[in-house]
Amino acid sequence: MTFGEKLFKLRKEKGLSQEALAEKLNTTRQAVSKWENSQGFPETEKLLMIGNIFEVSIDYLLKDTAEQSNENEKGYYVSKEMAEGYLVSQHKTSKYLSMGFSLLILSTIPFFVFRQEPIIYAILIIMIAVLGIGAVTAGFIEEDRYTILKKESLIFDQNFLKEMKARYEDMKNKYAVLMIIGICSIVAGGIAFLLVKKEFVPSDVLMPYYPIFIAFIAIGVFILIRTLSVIDAYRILVKNEEHMKRLSNSMMKKVKKRLEKSL
């Protein structure tokens, strides 16, 4: 693709008219039209502004696309900058989510530690739970510009896609060990409560150790949510076709359920 074709494609994907883009660039609609028709070329300052508006590199704008396979594909073009920004954003939200759910689990510990002091454990439970809810809420807040990545078929530069696939496989291998640790931690904590529930061990024997078991569960949940969220972020980009099929199937099921209810 030429610069003009790329500019036209990026503008359409962003939902901007030539007038709106011209206003952002402090230029005229005629200038934008000429650039898109390859009848002119913007100055360096305008190129930098275009890169910032569409979150693409100057290198991408200036170089003619060597691989033409993407030109006939339908979908949302994702620049390297946008993909990296999304992954950084998901790292941050996964941290909040994992911390929030872990705090909610840990909020039960004061009950077992200060059982003889209802006021103390009630205050501590509320404080820790509020922090947990706040962290979970922050984790569910996602930047608007990245929501489209979960709803549309995505198109990438083929070289960058290969790089991401390699990173995805490497990430899965590294996180596999962490996920095993997380699962073992949850099982180690949960097995004590299972023994008490099945009455294999009297509750008063294990109750002094409940805070330790709860901590094990909280640590395991933190590890699992953190690792699975990061891997899922990579999967949405790298395995986009599978993600879209799954999304499509999920939507079809919801439609069928609504139709069945209405009938």
Residue, then its C-alpha position, 0 to 999 in steps of 0.5 A: m500500500t502507498f502512503g495515500e492508501k494507508l492514510f485513507k484506510l486508517r482514517k476510515e477505520k478511525g471513523l474520521s471524515q477528511e474535514a475532521l482529520a484536517e482539523k486535527l492536523n491544522t490543515t485543509r480538507q483539500a490537503v488531506s484529499k490530495w495526500e490520499n490520492s497520492q497527489g502530494f505528501p505531508e511535511t514532517e511535522k504533519l507526518l508525526m501528528i498523523g502517526n500519533i492520531f492513528e497510533v502507527s509508526i512513521d516507518y509504517l507510513l513511509k514504507d510501501t507495504a511489501e506483503q500485499s496479502n492484507e490488502n484484500e482482507k476485511g478487518y481492523y488493522v492493528s498497528k504494532e504500537m496499538a498491539e503493544g499498548y493493549l498488552v501493557s494495558q492488560h498487564k495492568t488490569s490483570k494486576y488489579l484483578s488478581m490483587g482484588f480477588s486475592l484481597l476479597i479472599l484474604s478479608t476472611i482471615p480477621f474473623f479467624v484471628f480475632r474471633q473474640e473481638p467482633i468489632i476488630y474483625a468486622i472493621l478489618i474485614i470491611m476495610i480489606a473487602v473494600l480495597g479488594i472491590g476497588a481493585v477488581t473494579a479498576g481491573f474491569i475498567e478498560e480503555d475504550r480504544y482497545t475494546i474493538l480488538k475483542k470485537e473485530s477481526l484483526i489484521f496485522d503486519q505479517n512480520f509483527l504477527k510472526e514475532m507476536k506468535a513467537r512471544y505467545e508460545d514463549m509466554k505460555n511455556k514460562y507461565a505453565v510453571l506458574m499456573i501449576i504452582g497456583i493450582c497447587s497452592i489453591v489445592a493445598g489451601g482448599i484440602a484442609f476445608l474439604l477434610v473438615k467438611k467431610e469430617f475426616v478431621p475435627s474443625d477445632v483441630l485445623m481452625p487455628y491454621y485456617p488463616i494459613f490455608i486461606a493465604f494459600i488459596a489467595i496466593g493461588v488465585f492471584i497467580l492464576i488470574r494474573t497469568l491467565s489474563v496475560i495469556d488471554a490478551y496475547r491469545i486474542l491477538v495471535k489466535n484472533e480467528e479462534h477468538m472470533k469464532r468463539l465470540s460468534n458462537s457465544m452470541m448465537k447461543k444468546v440469540k437462541k435463548r432469547l428466541e426460545k424465551s420469546l416463543 
